[in-house]
């Protein structure tokens, strides 16, 4: 049986001199565990043929699959092609098809292709190219004895696209008999310990399904990984646990699968043909940015204001000057007026408004850094929430955005 | 002479199943390069004695120093002590001093020490303990032949404190005389490869200084790493190359050091006490979001509009309905009107406006997905740029934002 243990090698001087955090291998590890593969270990090496070769040797001794990222660009320090060719004992070969595809890529963008890029059309002789749908650097796949080696670019978007389209199908053809499936549940972070304790039992190790979780930006993602002889049996095992988790977590669950909170909001708004407007102070456009991350967002989003100063709140949204003078910009009444002002101006069905103190400065004893007011309204009512997120400017802004979108979801959609 | 190449091994299942991003090794790499050490490579392995031992073997063959983080806690999966003892061919030994120090630690905090913690008082027989000033897990130092191994806890605060107090002095005693310094230059990317041709010679391997680069979001960061006997001499070597690079890259260089493009914009606006307004269509608030990522952005940013629909462009920014009907929203005249409309409404010194086709849909033969118009104006003039970024919605939006901010920087600040 094929050895399906996997080693990951990330290549680049920037990875071992502390200049860059390697997120590629983290993403790969997560995706691999979702589709049922064990990662034996990860390496990071510099742009050095000897070091790369030694790592390949070491990895090939224990793993049946080696995934490489990085070092496929057009510059002199990009030597992954050479290193893998040497490891496999083959020459680099010019590939006319790759060259044509790359020429086309540049032509489409009205850019003269630099001579340097020509080196990207060379591959180890026995390798098969993996198409790069997002950039110029092609990846490749090559075998040495029983070990399959996949080389992908270091640019995360390019690597991810290539992994999904070119590598996953190859990996899946390597497993025989054991089917692993993964369901996901996403919920808003809850502090209620009784719920957390109940989930605790479900998350104990050594069970089938195995339940893992990650927490990011106030969102918990639960991974329910089940194994069985058939896909159907595996899904049945997973779905039983998904049902239990759904019951325990209730309204805090906002999605199963890949959807982000903003995708759920987008889908519900589009289904209803309803429009949402935003009026942001401390989040500074982040909510609008997240809504418009969604392709097709023009179907539900037309108007957003970033009213960072009091004058902007007054002139653009009709917030009362007296109210601002008396209570300041960070209070329930101001966000309420911002939301209703935005709703009216945009003639939208819903509006979200935010005002708070992101920090690091601008706080007081009465209104400390981290305090934020969120208002969500439709034409009949306005829900206002007060939150406290004193964990630094970036986290404050992200948590506020999540809380605001979730307030809309739970109360109006 | 002592081999001072360093390998780093991070230990923990959470590092190879995608649950955790390893920041420890990034921090260590940066600190090591600051104090003049080369990292040969990094490994991440799970909590498995055999895997750890194989990594130690591999690392010991090329490096004179091995730094380990993680696996020193009190739970069953913490097996670094056992693994290193086995690798060095020695037994674990109870250390009464460590046990006393740990008992004291718990006593001070009025916590009953759990039996589990007792295992943390065991060390490989020939090891020397490294004190943990921030927690219970002691580290240790041990030698196998010429290779020095340092084991530190995985908790970042504990690891950092132990590295500085217990490891750095040991490392410094290994070097004789070599000082390493690093300068950075950041510049806007036209095409990586055309730039690479200009600066290719400077980036060749095996030189002093060594020049590396990373590319992210249309920004190239160049690292100029120089070595010499004294710090002053090393900086002289680095600065000479910085000067050459500055000359070659000209106005595309926007910062030296840690500053991002948006920080440079913020600083220049604050220095002049000038205000910037934004009027965004396809970037959907991303520019406002990036500007307000900067702490203190209320000093230069007050008004932002996300005018995603034509109606919003007309009602909020005064764009001509006739123009929109005749030419559509994506054209030079519309962004010009958006920018001047925002400037007027906000009474700001500069305004940025964006209109384009982020995709994936909405393109046509005449105006394909990826086409974007950028306008930047002050009260005297308006600069309009047409760009083509057909690399997917996210990258389109990021590149457009970088291009718009850079257009402001080059033409107005």
Interface residues (C-beta under 8 A of the other chain):
Chain A: X12 X13 X14 X15 X16 X17 X18 X19 X20 X21 X22 X23 X25 X26 X27 X28 X29 X30 X31 X32 X33 X39 X40 X41 X42 X43 X44 X45 X46 X47 X51 X54 X55 X58 X62 X73 X74 X75 X76 X77 X108 X109 X110 X111 X112 X114 X115 X116 X117 X134 X135 X155 X157 X212 X214 X278 X280 X282 X283 X284 X285 X286 X287 X288 X289 X291 X292 X293 X295 X296 X297 X298 X301 X302 X303 X304 X305 X306 X307 X308 X309 X311 X312 X315 X316 X345 X346 X358 X359 X360 X361 X393 X394 X397
Chain B: X15 X16 X17 X18 X19 X20 X21 X22 X23 X25 X26 X27 X28 X29 X30 X31 X32 X33 X39 X40 X41 X42 X43 X44 X45 X46 X51 X54 X55 X58 X62 X182 X191 X192 X193 X194 X196 X197 X200 X203 X204 X205 X212 X213 X214 X215 X221 X223 X225 X278 X280 X282 X283 X284 X285 X286 X287 X288 X289 X291 X292 X293 X295 X296 X297 X298 X301 X302 X303 X304 X305 X306 X307 X308 X309 X311 X312 X315 X316 X345 X346 X358 X359 X360 X361 X362 X388 X390 X391 X392 X393 X394 X395 X397
